[in-house]
């Protein structure tokens, strides 16, 4: 069975150079929830390919990367309510909130959540 859905990827990488490479790779593939936690949407085959790519960048004896299937990022327990208010974009669905052009000094998270300062 080729399950399609969301995955939560978490990593702990000891070397700053390897950490940067993995972080840049995951920024292209998913949604960053924290510094070392990303949500990625895809099939099991796509996730295995992504993990194989990451596996070539890390040292297994020094680094740790884990992927967990989740129903959706909104279903993952968090504090602060960031993921509950974050409008996730999925294929074939509309965006709940439109994000205006970037304002200087206001972060993307604050703009998405409607926080003025």
C-alpha positions in Angstrom: 0.0 0.0 0.0 1.4 3.4 -1.0 0.0 5.7 1.8 -0.3 9.3 0.8 -0.5 11.9 3.6 1.4 14.1 6.0 4.7 13.1 7.8 6.4 14.9 10.6 10.2 14.9 10.2 12.4 15.6 13.2 16.2 15.7 13.2 19.1 16.2 15.5 22.4 16.7 13.6 25.7 17.4 15.3 27.7 19.1 12.6 26.6 22.6 11.6 27.5 22.0 7.9 25.4 18.8 7.7 22.6 20.5 9.7 22.5 23.4 7.1 22.4 21.0 4.2 19.5 19.0 5.7 17.6 22.1 6.7 17.9 23.7 3.2 16.7 20.4 1.7 13.7 20.2 3.9 12.8 23.8 3.5 12.2 23.0 -0.2 10.1 19.9 0.6 7.8 20.9 3.5 6.6 23.3 6.1 8.9 24.3 9.0 7.2 24.0 12.4 10.3 24.5 14.5 14.1 24.6 13.8 14.3 20.8 13.6 10.7 19.8 12.8 9.1 19.8 9.4 5.8 18.6 8.0 6.0 17.0 4.5 3.2 15.8 2.4 3.6 12.9 0.0 3.4 9.1 -0.5 5.5 6.5 1.3 7.6 6.1 -1.8 8.3 9.9 -1.9 9.2 9.9 1.8 11.5 6.9 1.4 13.2 8.8 -1.5 13.5 11.9 0.7 14.9 9.9 3.6 17.4 8.3 1.3 18.5 11.7 0.1 18.9 12.9 3.6 20.7 9.7 4.5 23.5 10.6 2.1 24.0 13.9 3.8 24.2 12.7 7.4 26.4 10.4 9.5 24.1 7.7 11.0 26.3 7.2 14.1 26.3 10.9 15.0 23.0 12.2 13.6 19.3 11.2 14.1 16.4 11.8 11.7 12.9 10.4 12.2 9.7 10.5 10.2 6.3 9.9 11.7 3.0 9.6 9.7 0.4 12.1 11.1 -3.2 12.7 10.1 -2.4 16.4 9.5 -0.2 19.1 11.0 -3.2 20.5 12.8 -3.7 17.3 14.7 -0.2 17.4 16.2 -0.3 18.7 19.8 1.4 22.1 20.1 1.5 25.0 22.5 0.8 28.5 21.3 -1.7 27.6 18.6 0.5 28.4 15.6 -0.3 25.3 13.6 -4.1 25.6 14.3 -4.1 29.0 12.7 -1.6 28.4 9.9 -3.4 28.0 6.6 -2.0 24.9 5.0 -1.9 24.7 1.3 -2.8 21.3 -0.2 -3.4 20.4 -3.8 -6.9 21.2 -5.0 -7.8 23.2 -1.9 -8.1 27.0 -1.5 -6.1 29.1 1.0 -8.1 30.3 4.0 -6.2 33.6 4.3 -4.4 35.6 1.8 -1.0 36.9 2.7 -0.2 40.4 1.6 3.2 41.5 0.3 5.9 41.4 2.9 5.9 44.3 5.4 9.3 45.3 6.8 9.7 44.2 10.4 6.7 41.9 10.5 7.4 38.1 10.4 5.5 35.7 8.1 4.0 34.0 11.2 2.7 37.3 12.6 1.2 38.2 9.3 -0.5 34.8 8.9 -1.9 35.0 12.4 -3.0 38.7 12.0 -0.8 40.0 14.8 0.1 43.7 14.3 3.4 43.7 16.3 
